[in-house]
């Protein structure tokens, strides 16, 4: 871990410079022992704090991914307004359930858990900040801002009766929050050993991330307006559907380019296989969803989940390749 290594060397420098004052240490071997022990303790504390934060971020990523899939299921089941009020459901913390109320209610419970997890992340990051890279506490504040904004959009989704622009913004912010967490998790991920020169992989990966995000928003606009059904039934909103279909071309080309760049990059071949697999799956799910006219809800949810996985993989790859390049340049 970049800053961990930096801090380790800083600690060792401090220790060595103290020990270098040999006249002081000459008759005090206990001093050397104490300084050594202190330095080890602080190293251990740093490693523990960093590991805890990294695990918390990864846990939040998994929870957010599940929450997005649950949100999609709530929408395709037509359960979005099953709790007509907010933040309670029929004025109760635990309402009388049917499957629709349960879906909407459960979505809110997991969202609350993500919110509380983010608060914990902020608290922990600021409390242990001397042991962490300087950017982590600020990143945690950004994550909290995004999750609070997401909560406001969630409330508006209900109070504005599933207005399509709010539903789309709700999806877009969820992806941004998910992407921010993933970027931080990738920044804390230990790199594979050995520096290698990284060519244009980071640029194309970042570009593809932006294109893929755009395609997700276009998909959100289709979903939030039920544009497929409306287009097939009465030729209404076909332009919204078509925008998403045309968007497949740049998204596919961008992902293919990243797969090619990863294939050529030492240590990144795994990403080429992963991206090609996710892209093929996503297109297959989209085409099936289209021809089955959303009749199989599981497929529509899977289309969202694989879209999120593709977006997340591109972010992961962008950050890892940027870090690998920085490592290569410093050698
Ligand atoms: C890289 C490629 C693609 C990405 C990243 C992507 C992403 C998305 C996303 C995020 C949604 C919103 C889902 C939701 O809110 O539940 C969506 C909706 C949709 N996508 Fe795609 N998509 C891609 C390709 C395709 C393709 C190739 C097709 C079909 C030919 C397609 C057809 C649809 C349809 C019909 C919807 C609306 C689903 C609904 O109303 O619930 N997509 N897409």
Boltz pocket constraint, residues with backbone or C-beta under 6 A from the ligand:
constraints:
  - pocket:
      binder: B
      contacts: [[A, 72], [A, 75], [A, 76], [A, 171], [A, 212], [A, 215], [A, 216], [A, 217], [A, 218], [A, 219], [A, 220], [A, 222], [A, 223], [A, 224], [A, 226], [A, 227], [A, 228], [A, 244], [A, 245], [A, 248], [A, 251], [A, 252], [A, 279], [A, 282], [A, 283], [A, 284], [A, 285], [A, 286], [A, 287], [A, 288], [A, 289], [A, 290], [A, 294], [A, 300], [A, 301], [A, 303], [A, 304], [A, 307], [A, 308], [A, 310]]
      max_distance: 6.0
